[in-house]
Amino acid sequence: MSNTAAPLEVLIDELKRLPGIGDKSATRLAYQLMNLSADQTEKLVQAIRGVHTKLNRCRQCQNYTEGDLCPICADPKRDHSTICVVEEPKDVFALERAGEYNGLYHVLHGAISPLSGIGPDQLRIKELLARMDPAVGEVIMATNPTVEGEATAMYLSRLLKPLGVKVTRLAYGIPVGGDLEYADE
């Protein structure tokens, strides 16, 4: 039997489902959320609901956007001859924060991981291949330096090289096993 009220216990359990949130963090967050005013709580609920109802995937790069094309794909000033392939939308955010890249992106929404049951068919690889035309001169593999990220980069390189596109790898400044989202400028 728990010493915590049932609604609080449910909130803690739901928060623990988030990546990187354990018992202590979930409990701390739950108590912090309980201290929000009704207005603050409603704003948080609306923000969470908004990402589920207002966002969809860009038809070109697969990043999240409100419209048909994301602002990066729609920007005529971007270099449309270079595509940087990343695992997750948060990786686009990290690279954009650095301010050094001016090309387009392609978000795979994961990495090949046979142990987790994720194969090429679960990723946005078909959409990447559909983007390959003579205007694309280079595809930069910016998958994370993990076993899964490396396997994904190798798989994509083998698919893309016969198409005549130059395939390069993001320079290593990130420790092996690290994630791109933690890289700073």
Disulfide bonds with the S-S distance in Angstrom:
none
